[in-house]
Amino acid sequence: MAFDIDRYTATSVSVNWSDLDLESFRREPLPEPSLRTLRYMADVEYHTVCYTRDLLTTPSHREADVSAFMTMWNREEFWHGEALAAVLAMHDITVDYDQLKASRLKLGWKDRLDPIKQSVLGGLVGHDFVAVHMSWGAANEWSAITAYQRMAELEEHPVLAELLRRIAKQEARHVAFYTSQARERLAASTRAQKVTRFALSRFWAPVGSSIMEPDEVRHVMGHLMSGAEGRRAARKVDDSISGMPGLGGLTIVQDALDRLGVAA
């Protein structure tokens, strides 16, 4: 079934947490490893604006449906960051724009060059770049849903679980858009399949890898994806990715975990 972009844009709303008892975190605080993971998640959600900025320099911005989606996607991801920041605030951990700006400045020339690199890459690949963008987005959103689900399972905190369920529900609509677009574009072009397969197999890394310290990436992946259950979740994401046209056999999430030394 085709993704209804008009319905999506008409029904896009910020995630709501005003009815949740956040004070319960004062009574039942989350452990430090989980707070460290939540902080990582919040930072990544807040950085969505940077990813959007970079992609607006590529052929993707000329696609009406993609542009409409990215506008709403960026807004929803921002509110995911706000929701996670509210949980962190209950633990006296402050996430604000000054810190966000500092982390971007810390990236230095890398941050300033990323839009240029995306623009050059998009120009070289041409229209097939949109298939790469959509497939990459699908992989990231599948990973995000899995991360939120794993966090809810590990903590068994009812308020946290409900908040993460609400965030994951919005992420599921993001997955639906990306996969609908990716499947259609990959099925229409053998070249798009080859370019996308090359890009994912060579360059994909867990969301946040480009902006966070390696130790933080390793902590989060180990926290959420280690052990039998974690690897089962990783395989499920890989199966979804490899189920798209021309991407059969890819195991990019499991490969990333192996590179990071995450125990199976």
Long-range contacts (C-beta under 8 A, 24 or more apart in sequence): 1-180, 2-180, 3-65, 3-176, 3-177, 3-180, 3-181, 5-65, 5-68, 5-69, 5-177, 8-69, 8-72, 8-173, 8-177, 9-68, 9-69, 9-71, 9-72, 12-72, 12-75, 12-76, 14-75, 14-76, 14-79, 14-82, 15-76, 15-79, 15-80, 15-83, 15-163, 15-166, 15-167, 15-170, 16-166, 17-83, 17-86, 17-163, 17-166, 20-159, 20-162, 20-163, 21-159, 22-86, 22-87, 22-90, 22-159, 23-90, 24-157, 24-158, 24-159, 25-87, 25-90, 25-91, 25-157, 25-159, 25-160, 26-90, 28-157, 29-90, 29-91, 30-87, 30-91, 30-155, 30-157, 30-160, 33-219, 33-223, 34-151, 34-154, 34-155, 34-223, 35-88, 35-91, 35-93, 36-216, 36-219, 36-220, 36-223, 37-151, 37-219, 37-220, 37-223, 37-224, 38-84, 38-87, 38-88, 38-151, 39-88, 39-93, 39-95, 40-208, 40-212, 40-216, 40-217, 40-219, 40-220, 41-84, 41-147, 41-148, 41-151, 41-220, 42-81, 42-84, 42-85, 42-88, 42-95, 43-81, 43-95, 43-100, 43-103, 43-208, 43-211, 43-212, 44-81, 44-207, 44-208, 44-211, 44-212, 45-77, 45-78, 45-80, 45-81, 45-84, 46-78, 46-81, 46-95, 46-100, 47-100, 47-103, 47-104, 47-208, 47-211, 48-73, 48-74, 48-77, 48-78, 48-81, 49-74, 49-78, 50-104, 50-111, 50-114, 50-211, 53-115, 54-114, 54-115, 54-118, 55-118, 55-133, 57-115, 57-116, 57-118, 57-119, 57-122, 58-118, 58-119, 58-121, 58-122, 58-129, 58-130, 58-133, 59-122, 59-125, 59-126, 59-127, 59-129, 59-130, 60-122, 60-129, 60-130, 60-133, 63-130, 65-181, 66-130, 66-133, 66-134, 66-181, 69-177, 73-174, 73-177, 76-170, 76-174, 80-167, 80-170, 83-163, 83-166, 83-167, 84-167, 87-160, 87-163, 103-211, 104-211, 107-211, 110-210, 114-210, 125-195, 128-185, 128-189, 128-191, 128-192, 128-195, 128-196, 129-195, 130-181, 130-185, 131-182, 131-185, 131-186, 131-189, 131-192, 131-193, 131-195, 131-196, 132-192, 132-195, 132-196, 132-199, 134-178, 134-179, 134-181, 134-182, 134-185, 135-178, 135-182, 135-186, 135-196, 135-200, 135-241, 135-244, 135-247, 136-196, 136-199, 136-200, 136-204, 137-174, 137-178, 137-182, 138-175, 138-178, 138-179, 138-182, 138-240, 138-241, 138-244, 139-200, 139-204, 139-237, 139-241, 139-252, 139-253, 140-207, 141-171, 141-174, 141-175, 141-178, 142-175, 142-237, 142-240, 142-241, 143-206, 143-207, 143-237, 143-253, 144-168, 144-171, 144-207, 145-171, 145-172, 145-175, 146-224, 146-233, 146-234, 146-236, 146-237, 147-220, 147-224, 149-233, 150-224, 150-225, 150-229, 150-230, 150-233, 151-224, 153-229, 154-223, 154-224, 179-240, 179-244, 182-244, 183-244, 183-245, 186-244, 186-245, 186-246, 186-247, 187-245, 190-246, 192-246, 193-245, 193-246, 193-247, 194-246, 196-246, 196-247, 197-246, 197-247, 197-250, 200-241, 200-247, 200-250, 200-252, 201-250, 201-252, 204-252, 204-256, 205-256, 206-253, 206-256, 206-260, 217-260, 218-260, 218-261, 218-262, 221-256, 221-257, 221-260, 221-262, 222-260, 222-262, 222-263, 225-253, 225-257, 225-262, 226-262, 226-263, 226-264, 227-263, 227-264, 228-264, 230-262, 231-257, 231-264
